[in-house]
Each structure stands twice: as C-alpha cells, then as structure tokens.
Amino acid sequence: MSAIHIRGAAPAYSESDSQESSSEDEEENWSDWVSESGRAACKSLFDDEVFSSVDLALKHDKTKYNVDIQELTAKLSLDFHDRVHLINYIRKTKPTPSTVLALTGQETFFSDDQYLRPIIEDDPLLQLHSDDWTDSEDEGGPSTSKIHELSNPKLAARKIKRLEEKLRNAKQNLIDYGKLVENRLELAKLVDEAGSTTIEAPKPRDDDTHYFESYAENDIHAVMIQDKVRTSSYASFILTNPIVFRDAVVLDVGCGTGILSLFAARAGAKKVFAVDASNISERAEKIVKANNLDNVITGKVENISLPNGIDKVDVIISEWMGYALLYESMLDSVLVARDRFLKPDGLMAPSQTRIMFGLSEAKDIYKARVEFWSDIYGYDLSAMAENIYDDAIIDTVDPESLVTNTVCIKDMHLSTITSQSLNFTSSFRLKTNRKISKAYAFILYFDTFFTPTGDPVDDDAEVTLVKDGEPALAEVWQVPGKPRRKESTNFERGKEVSFSTGPMSIPTHWKQTIFLLKEPIKAEDDSIISGTLYCRKREDNSRELDIEIHYCVLEKEGAQPQDMTVQIYKVR
C-alpha cells in the first residue's frame, strides 16, 4: 500500500526567497544584464580550455590560433544574428582556424536556422550586447574595428541609429526624472501642510501571499483538473510507467488537491510526500483519506524535512508551469526541491520543456481588444486601448492564423537547469508561409515532455498534438463496468508522454501568450522576421515577467533589413 504524506509548506521557498532578496538589490537595466555575460566563464572556440571571462577566452584564441573574432566580425560586417550563426557554427562543426579566417560572410550557414540554437547552454559569447564586440579605444586614437566601421556606410548607419536611440532614451529618462522630482516636491508640500513630517515606512515586499491565497480557492483547481490535456498527460505518464513508480518514494511539489499523488499511489509508489504552501493542503489530506489511503497518511508536516528517516526521493512530480511557462516562478521551488531531496539517479516529471515562438495574424484578438473601442454607439473610445500593448494577453489563436514557422527559444532540461538561467536571451528567425497584409501579434507557448529515463528528447522530436474530440484519457482510465485491462509489456520498457499548449493542439488552461504589435507586420511570402527576445523576472514582483522583443523584417534572404522595432511587455 502506498503512503501519501501531506505537507503544509512547500520545501523550496525559503532558499528561493533569499536568492530573490539578493537579486532585488541589483539595479540593472537590460544592457547591464546582458553585458554581465562578459564576466562569465567562457570556453575557447577552438579547444576545451575554459577561462574566467570572455575577454580571456578571446585573447587565448587570438594568441594561440591567430583568430581575432572581433576583428573578423568587423571585417565581414556581421550584425548580431550573423555573429550568433558564426559562434554556433564554430562550436558545432569545429572548423580549423585557417578555415574560419577564410570566411567571406557569404557562406550558407549564415542563413541556416539551426545555428541560431546555442550549442553551449547560456554561452557568454552569444549574450554579449553588440557594443561589447567593439574594441576599447586608447587615448591615441580609435581601434581597428572603429576605423572599419566608419569606413563602411552600412555599419556607420547602424551606429548612428543606435546613438540616436540612446539619445532619445536619455531625453525620456530626463523627462521622467523631472516628473519624479516634481511629484516628490508636491508630496513634501502636502506633508508640511498637514503639520506632520512623519511618513509611514513602506511595507516589506511580499511576492507570495496573494499567490498562495489564490491557490486556496476551489475554482483554480477545478480549471486545472478539467484541463484534459494537462491532467491526462500526467495520468498517462504516471499510470503507464510502473517501471518508474513501483516501490518508489515520490515527492509531489505544489500538490494542490493531491491528484498527482493519487496517481502515483495507484501506480505502485511505496511512499508519496505531498507538499503545498497553500491552505489547499488541508483539503488534500481529507481527499486522500476519502480514497481509502488514510491508513498510510502521517498528517500535515509543518517543516521541510522528510519524515520517517527518508532523506532522498526517487521521483519528483510537479505541475509547476505557468503562463508563458515561467510566470509564477514556481519552477524555482521545484529546483530547490530537486537539489535538496532528489537522488542522483532520480527522475524529474516532467523532464523537459520547450518555449516556442511564432507570428500570428491574430485578427480576432486585435478586433476584440483594440478595434472594438473605435466605435461604441457612434463614439470613439479608442483611448481605452492605449495601454493594451504594455501587457501580454493570455488567449488562444486559431492554427490557421499562424503565418510563420514556430521556433524553440528556450529548451529546458529539468535535471540540470538552474534558477539563474531562467532569465534568458534568445535570438529567433521566423519565415513567412504566405503573403501577409497584417500580422498583429507574436505568440508564445510551451511543449512539455515526460521521459521514463529523464534523458532529453531528440532535437527533432515531435510533441503530441491532441485534436478536438479525441478521448485523451482512454488509455489510462478505467471504463465503468469493464475490467481494467492488463498493462502491456511496452509499459515495462517505459513510455514517453508529451503535450503542447500551442494552437495546433486543443486549448489548455494555459492558452497562448500573445504580444500585440503596435505596428502590424506586412510581408511577402518567404520573408524573414529576425530578432531577439529577452525574458527576466520583474524587479518589483519576482513571480511576474518582463519580456522585451527586438525584431526587423527582411523581404527575402540577403535583403537589407527594415528598421529594428522594440516592444516591451509585462506578463502579470
């Protein structure tokens, strides 16, 4: 008989909170954050030596192999995405230094999308801001790359554009600072008029209370359990992999109603420890008792140590995913649980997730959220839509509305990923599949994979797509009045399970994350939309996300790109 232990507090939050508080003291802008990669450990491009910074690695390659990547970048007039192709090409194919020096910039790999995917996770060379590639200037005169840039009209134009953008930002910052000073002076005046100089100290920041309280209500759990794609995928993996769960010790992080714990118990787990920081844990304990497992329940555990002398577990199961995958930051807690409690050969379920990105016409979203306000009983209320572009929208789009391929911008292996790498930068390159008059939004969704070994799936592995009307639970759910069918021998070998939250599968409660564009994209068939996406936790609430998207359109391969567009969004 399986044992399920209900725990009242999630094991990961104390350490996660301390990490978050330390990060709050760092006031960085986007450029600072990206440029810090220059101080990260960096591997040589031509051998296995690892250096404490990018500068040392580049110096090593220049001294030992006579390859100066910065000089080569300037010589070939490479932009940011060309440099990403170059670095990943060298990392993957390992060409000789002489081959690299002979490059002309016209090679086919510069337009091959496979070289947009990092060969080394969080490669510091890929995360450098474009300014970090230019040589420093001595007092005696400009560097070689600066001279080349000034003599190259294309590079000079791009430099002028960057400087103009910095000037605009500086002017806006000055205006904002003036408003801040004005507001502070007005506040001081009001305090003086009230006859008091005492201002109440701000309350300590609390990112967790509202989050946990929201999960104490029934509605949110009903929505999740009724999500057949979500629930059936977990059930299918747990109940059809007895080789993983039989006689195993399982930790369910963020157990909610305890449904995953019940699945694990049915699959033959020896003990299941169910942990949740929300008050839902009190009802979870009643649920397992009502399902005739009360004889093995030890009660609610108040601390985070595992009871009964158990130090490590065989499997950690958790449904931690949020909107845009990383919203809510529950993954941080799951990773702390992994580092503290999972055996070295233990299994994370799910084992892998991929964040996918594409372009959609999204006409229905635009009409409902923006165009709707332009004519209300003959009145123009379009001011109501002015801030619609500041926040990501959680909704669904039709699969037919996709006008490009979708690409993976973050591939996460749960057995090895770290909390620090959840803030990330990724380049993308999309190709239109037809002529588009107006595409109103980028979309983001995620695919999830469960493997019985915990090993990553192949790069070209296809995710399971569930079509409307398919019996998602038929494989694992017992039909009333019929005997439960015998498990097949295939289950003993282990079965992989996956699901998608994208538009090609039936909608899940996660839907898709939609980024409306202030200026819709117009493009011909086979046009290229190229850019970079930055994702990081918000400084004022670590459970929310800041997303910054830079992109431009190329009418065809090798064509001059249009102006770079930048939009910033909040996921909250």
Disulfide bonds with the S-S distance in Angstrom:
none
